[in-house]
Amino acid sequence: MTMLAGSPVDIERTSPDFDRWNYGFNTDPGARGVGSTFSAYGSGYPFDDRDGEVLLGFITGTEIEVGYPAHAYSVLYCTVELSISSADIPYDPSTDLWGTYVPGGPSDGDVGRPTQLSGVDFRNGWTAWSFGEDGSFGDAMASGVRNCFPVDFDQFGELRDISNNLTDEFEPNYWSVGVAEGVQPGDLIPAYTTLRFEVDVDHPDVQCYLRNGFSEGLIEFMVTSLHPASEPGSGGDNNYPDWVMKENVLVDLGVAAAASVQMSVELNLPSGVSGDVTSDGQVDVEDLLATLEAFGRCPCCPADGNGSGIVDVDDLLTVIGGWGS
């Protein structure tokens, strides 16, 4: 295992461990060569706004040791790349407001629709490990009930299902919008172009999500877009993107690339001493100052000794209680 506490570990994976077209009528989960992203909004069908999705999962336990508290991991950067197999999708690297998708709503001022990357959550007892590539999708004929779904964080730092943000009329906090190097906005994206998603690791909640993933040894992402589907009532003149999955025969031939991730993470091992925020093996003024500096909401924060997500007087008392240790 490649790991040295306190030193950055660079991780580069050229293929996901899990990739799945997360769509209710996918009869070959985990085995398709392409996965499409599209919306059912306005179609009259009882499906999620984000109907077709691409799930990506990367097992990280082979590169960095698992099982430490989430705050022991610090993600320096994270970049996900995914290749498009379509040749008829206008490039849009902007973030389009939800109202621009509503029939008769305002124009977003450019051509095309963006592709977004977000986190993943589960319901009905499923987890990232158990769902994998062949877990049960759930009720395909209902909205807001699928077992695996895209999430962001709301203003309170709570995970929020963004499957139906058009219907529910809110703006998701996307973690990244896909960027295609060398393609001008509005131009058609050439087939097998790679889109890059720079994950916002400076966002404290996104950082916490990634830290928890490293602690558990598996990090997952969901790629979605709100391109209208081709079903009747969905805006059938529009095209929606198809994405290269690792099972695509062109990946084996070296013509196309599977999804990839590049990350850098530091592991700072906790000392085990109660109140030792700085992990130097002793509790002193440095731990007190670190706790005071972090006061308030601080997800996956070393100063949050009781794991409440908030650094408060209880955590301060823990430092004082361990003083001199």
C-alpha positions in Angstrom: 0.0 0.0 0.0 1.4 3.4 -1.0 1.0 5.6 2.0 3.1 7.9 4.2 1.4 9.8 7.0 1.6 13.6 6.4 2.8 13.3 2.8 0.5 13.7 -0.2 -0.5 10.5 -2.0 -1.3 11.0 -5.6 -4.0 8.7 -7.0 -4.6 8.2 -10.7 -7.2 5.7 -11.8 -7.8 5.2 -15.6 -10.9 3.2 -15.1 -13.7 3.1 -12.5 -14.3 0.1 -10.3 -18.0 0.7 -10.7 -19.8 2.4 -13.6 -23.5 2.1 -14.2 -26.1 3.7 -16.3 -28.5 4.5 -13.5 -31.8 4.4 -15.4 -34.9 2.5 -14.3 -35.3 0.6 -17.5 -31.6 -0.4 -17.9 -31.8 -4.2 -18.3 -28.0 -4.6 -18.2 -26.8 -2.6 -15.2 -23.0 -2.4 -15.0 -22.6 -4.1 -18.5 -23.5 -1.4 -21.0 -21.0 0.2 -23.3 -22.7 3.7 -23.0 -24.7 5.5 -20.5 -27.0 8.4 -21.4 -27.9 11.4 -19.3 -31.2 13.1 -19.9 -34.3 14.6 -18.3 -37.9 13.5 -18.1 -39.1 16.9 -17.0 -42.3 17.9 -18.8 -42.7 14.5 -20.4 -45.9 13.6 -18.5 -44.2 10.4 -17.3 -43.8 9.8 -13.5 -40.0 9.8 -13.6 -37.3 12.0 -12.0 -36.3 15.2 -13.7 -32.8 13.6 -13.8 -33.9 10.4 -15.4 -30.8 9.0 -17.0 -27.7 9.2 -14.9 -24.1 7.8 -14.9 -22.8 6.4 -11.6 -19.0 6.2 -11.1 -17.2 4.5 -8.2 -13.5 4.4 -7.4 -12.1 2.1 -4.7 -9.3 3.9 -2.9 -8.2 1.4 -0.2 -5.4 0.0 -2.4 -3.7 3.4 -2.4 -4.4 4.8 1.1 -5.3 3.0 4.3 -9.0 3.0 5.3 -10.7 3.1 8.7 -9.3 6.3 10.2 -11.7 9.1 11.2 -12.8 11.2 8.2 -10.9 14.3 9.6 -7.6 12.4 9.3 -7.8 12.6 5.5 -7.3 15.9 3.6 -8.1 16.0 -0.2 -5.9 18.5 -2.0 -7.5 18.1 -5.5 -9.9 15.8 -7.3 -10.5 15.7 -11.0 -12.9 13.3 -12.7 -12.9 12.8 -16.5 -15.6 11.2 -18.7 -15.7 10.8 -22.5 -18.7 11.5 -24.6 -19.5 9.1 -27.4 -22.1 11.4 -29.1 -21.2 13.8 -31.9 -24.3 16.0 -31.9 -24.3 17.7 -28.5 -23.6 21.5 -28.3 -21.0 22.4 -25.7 -22.2 24.4 -22.8 -19.8 24.9 -19.8 -22.1 27.3 -18.0 -24.5 26.6 -15.2 -28.1 27.1 -16.4 -30.6 28.3 -13.8 -33.6 26.0 -13.3 -36.1 28.5 -14.6 -34.5 28.3 -18.1 -35.6 24.7 -18.4 -39.3 25.6 -17.8 -41.4 25.9 -21.0 -41.9 29.7 -21.6 -39.2 30.5 -19.1 -36.3 32.9 -19.6 -33.4 32.0 -22.0 -30.1 31.1 -20.4 -28.4 33.2 -23.1 -26.4 30.4 -24.8 -26.6 27.3 -26.9 -26.8 23.8 -25.3 -27.1 22.5 -21.8 -24.3 21.6 -19.3 -23.3 18.3 -17.8 -22.9 18.3 -14.0 -21.1 16.2 -11.4 -22.4 15.7 -7.9 -22.3 13.3 -4.9 -24.3 10.1 -4.4 -26.6 8.9 -1.7 -28.7 5.8 -1.1 -32.1 4.9 0.5 -33.9 1.7 1.5 -30.9 0.2 3.2 -28.5 0.4 0.2 -25.0 1.7 0.5 -22.2 2.5 -2.0 -20.7 -1.0 -1.4 -23.9 -3.0 -1.6 -25.4 -1.1 -4.6 -22.4 -1.4 -6.9 -23.2 -2.1 -10.5 -26.1 -4.5 -10.0 -28.1 -3.2 -7.0 -31.8 -2.8 -7.3 -32.8 0.5 -8.9 -36.1 0.6 -7.1 -39.5 1.6 -8.5 -38.9 2.7 -12.0 -42.4 4.0 -12.4 -42.2 6.6 -9.6 -40.4 9.8 -8.9 -38.0 10.5 -6.0 -37.8 6.9 -4.8 -34.8 5.3 -6.7 -32.3 3.6 -4.4 -29.3 5.5 -5.7 -29.6 9.2 -6.5 -27.5 12.4 -7.0 -27.1 14.8 -4.1 -25.7 18.2 -3.2 -25.4 19.9 0.2 -28.0 22.4 1.2 -27.3 25.7 3.2 -27.3 23.7 6.4 -24.8 21.2 5.2 -27.4 18.4 4.9 -27.3 16.0 1.9 -30.1 16.9 -0.5 -31.6 14.8 -3.3 -31.3 16.9 -6.5 -33.2 14.4 -8.7 -36.1 16.8 -9.1 -34.8 20.3 -8.8 -36.8 21.5 -11.7 -40.1 20.2 -10.4 -39.2 21.4 -6.9 -37.8 24.7 -8.2 -34.4 25.1 -6.6 -30.8 25.5 -7.7 -28.5 22.6 -6.9 -25.0 23.3 -5.6 -23.2 21.5 -8.3 -19.7 20.1 -7.4 -18.5 20.7 -11.0 -19.6 21.4 -14.6 -18.0 19.4 -17.4 -15.3 21.3 -19.4 -14.1 20.2 -22.8 -10.7 21.6 -23.7 -10.4 23.1 -27.2 -14.1 23.2 -27.8 -15.8 26.5 -28.1 -19.1 27.1 -26.3 -22.0 26.4 -28.7 -20.0 24.1 -31.0 -20.8 20.4 -31.3 -18.6 18.4 -29.0 -16.6 15.9 -31.1 -17.2 12.2 -30.4 -14.9 10.7 -27.8 -13.9 14.1 -26.4 -13.1 14.0 -22.7 -15.0 16.3 -20.4 -13.1 17.3 -17.2 -14.9 17.9 -13.8 -12.8 19.8 -11.3 -14.4 18.9 -8.0 -14.7 21.8 -5.5 -12.5 20.4 -2.7 -12.5 23.9 -1.0 -16.2 23.5 -0.2 -16.2 22.2 3.4 -19.1 19.8 2.8 -17.7 18.4 -0.4 -14.3 18.0 1.3 -16.1 16.1 4.1 -17.9 13.9 1.6 -14.5 13.0 0.0 -12.9 12.4 3.4 -15.6 10.0 4.4 -15.1 8.2 1.1 -11.4 7.7 1.8 -12.2 6.5 5.3 -14.5 3.9 3.8 -12.3 3.1 0.8 -14.8 4.0 -1.9 -15.7 7.4 -3.5 -18.7 7.7 -5.8 -19.9 10.4 -8.1 -23.0 10.9 -10.2 -22.9 12.6 -13.6 -26.2 14.1 -14.8 -27.6 16.5 -17.3 -31.0 18.0 -18.0 -31.0 17.5 -21.8 -34.6 16.6 -22.8 -35.2 13.0 -23.5 -36.5 11.8 -26.9 -39.8 10.5 -25.6 -43.0 12.2 -26.7 -43.5 15.4 -24.8 -39.9 15.7 -23.7 -38.7 18.0 -26.5 -37.9 15.3 -29.0 -36.0 17.5 -31.4 -33.2 17.7 -28.9 -30.3 15.3 -28.5 -28.9 14.0 -25.2 -25.4 12.8 -24.5 -24.1 9.3 -24.4 -21.1 8.6 -22.2 -18.4 5.9 -22.6 -18.5 3.2 -20.0 -15.6 0.9 -19.1 -17.3 -2.0 -20.9 -17.3 -0.2 -24.2 -15.5 -2.3 -26.8 -13.7 0.9 -28.0 -12.0 1.2 -24.6 -10.4 -2.2 -25.1 -9.3 -1.2 -28.5 -7.7 2.0 -27.2 -10.0 4.3 -29.3 -12.0 5.6 -26.3 -11.2 6.2 -22.7 -13.1 5.0 -19.7 -13.9 7.4 -16.8 -10.9 8.3 -14.8 -10.0 10.2 -11.6 -7.0 12.0 -10.3 -6.7 12.8 -6.6 -4.2 13.9 -4.1 -4.8 13.2 -0.4 -2.9 13.5 2.9 -3.3 11.2 5.8 -2.6 12.8 9.2 -2.9 10.0 11.8 -4.7 10.9 15.0 -2.6 10.4 18.1 -5.4 8.9 20.2 -4.9 11.5 22.9 -8.2 13.1 23.9 -8.3 16.8 23.0 -5.2 16.6 20.7 -6.6 18.5 17.7 -3.2 18.9 16.0 -2.3 15.2 16.3 1.2 16.0 17.7 0.6 13.7 20.7 0.0 16.4 23.3 -2.7 18.8 24.3 -1.5 22.4 24.6 -2.1 26.0 23.5 -1.9 25.0 19.8 -4.9 22.7 20.2 -6.8 25.4 22.0 -6.1 27.9 19.3 -7.1 25.4 16.6 -10.4 24.7 18.3 -11.2 28.4 18.7 -10.3 29.1 15.0 -12.7 26.3 13.9 -15.6 27.4 16.1 -18.9 27.0 14.4 -20.1 24.5 11.7 -17.1 22.5 10.7 -17.8 19.2 8.9 -15.2 16.5 9.3 -13.1 18.9 11.3 -10.3 17.6 13.6 -11.5 20.1 16.3 -14.9 18.4 16.3 -14.1 15.8 18.9 -17.6 14.5 19.3 -18.4 14.3 15.6 -21.4 16.6 15.8 -20.4 18.6 12.7 -20.1 21.7 14.9 -17.1 22.9 16.9 -18.6 24.3 20.1 -18.0 24.6 23.9 -18.2 20.8 24.3 -15.1 20.4 22.1 -13.4 23.3 23.9 -14.0 21.5 27.2 -12.5 18.3 25.7 -9.3 20.2 25.0 -9.2 21.7 28.4 -9.9 18.3 30.0 -7.0 16.8 28.2 -4.6 19.7 28.9 -1.1 18.7 29.6 -1.6 15.1 28.3 
